[in-house]
Amino acid sequence: MSHEQSITVQNAKGRWVNIPTVYKGKKIKEHEALDLHNHGLLPPLDGKTYATEPPASARAAKRSMQTPEDHNKRGLRPPGAKR
């Protein structure tokens, strides 16, 4: 079961990213998430960007199959966690 809400979008630099649609504990609209990302306030999940959409979407699909425990084991920041 998916434990986070995210989208795969092309950012202002032309790179494809997976970004969360929950910011500071609140659900935000897709365009708001993209705007926050483009202004450096919402980093891509896993800190990665992609040149094309297929690998970004594939990574999002793989990530959605993981549990919060999987993320913790690999030292990844759980969705909504503060840095």
N, C-alpha and C positions, 0 to 999 in steps of 0.2 A: 504494500500500500504506500502511496506517495505521502511523504511527510512535509513537503514544502510546496509552495506555489511559485512557479517561475515561468518565464517566457524566453523564447529564442528570437532575437531581433538583430538587425543590422544597426550598428551605432553610427555616430556622426563621422567617424574616421573610416567607415566602410567595412569594419570588421564585424564578424558575427559573434554574439555573446549570449550567454545564458544568465539572466538576471532575475532576482527575486521580485515578486509583486507584493511583498509584505515589507514595509519600511517602518521602523520604530514601533513594531507591534501592530501596525494597522495595514489592512488590505488597501492597495492603491491601484489605480487604473494603469493599463499598459503604457499609455503615453506618458503618464507621470513617472513611471519606473524608468522609461527610456530617457526622459528629460533629466532625472536625478543622475542616471548613469553618465550621460553626456557631460554633465557638470562635475563629474568626479565624486559624487556623493554616494553612489551605489555601485560598488565594485562587482565585476562578473563573478559568478559562482566558480569556485576552484581557482580563481585568479587568471583564467585563460580566455583568450580571444582566438577566433578562427578566421581564416581567409575566405572560406565558403560556408554555406548553410548546412550541407549534409553532415560534416563532422560535429558541428555544434549541436545539431538535433540528435545525433547518435549519442553524444555525451550526455545530453539532457535525459534521454530515454534510459541510459544506463544508470544515471544518478537517481532517477525516480524509482528504480527498483531496489535501491539500497535503503537500509534502515538507519535511524539516527545513530545506533550503536556502530554501524559500519563507518560512519563519518567520524565518530569519536575515536575509533581504533586507528584511523589513518591521520588523526590530528587535524581534521578539517573542522572549520567553524560551523556549528549547527545553524540552520536558518534562524535568523532573528537574534543570534547571540552577539553580544557586544565585543568589539575588538579590544 
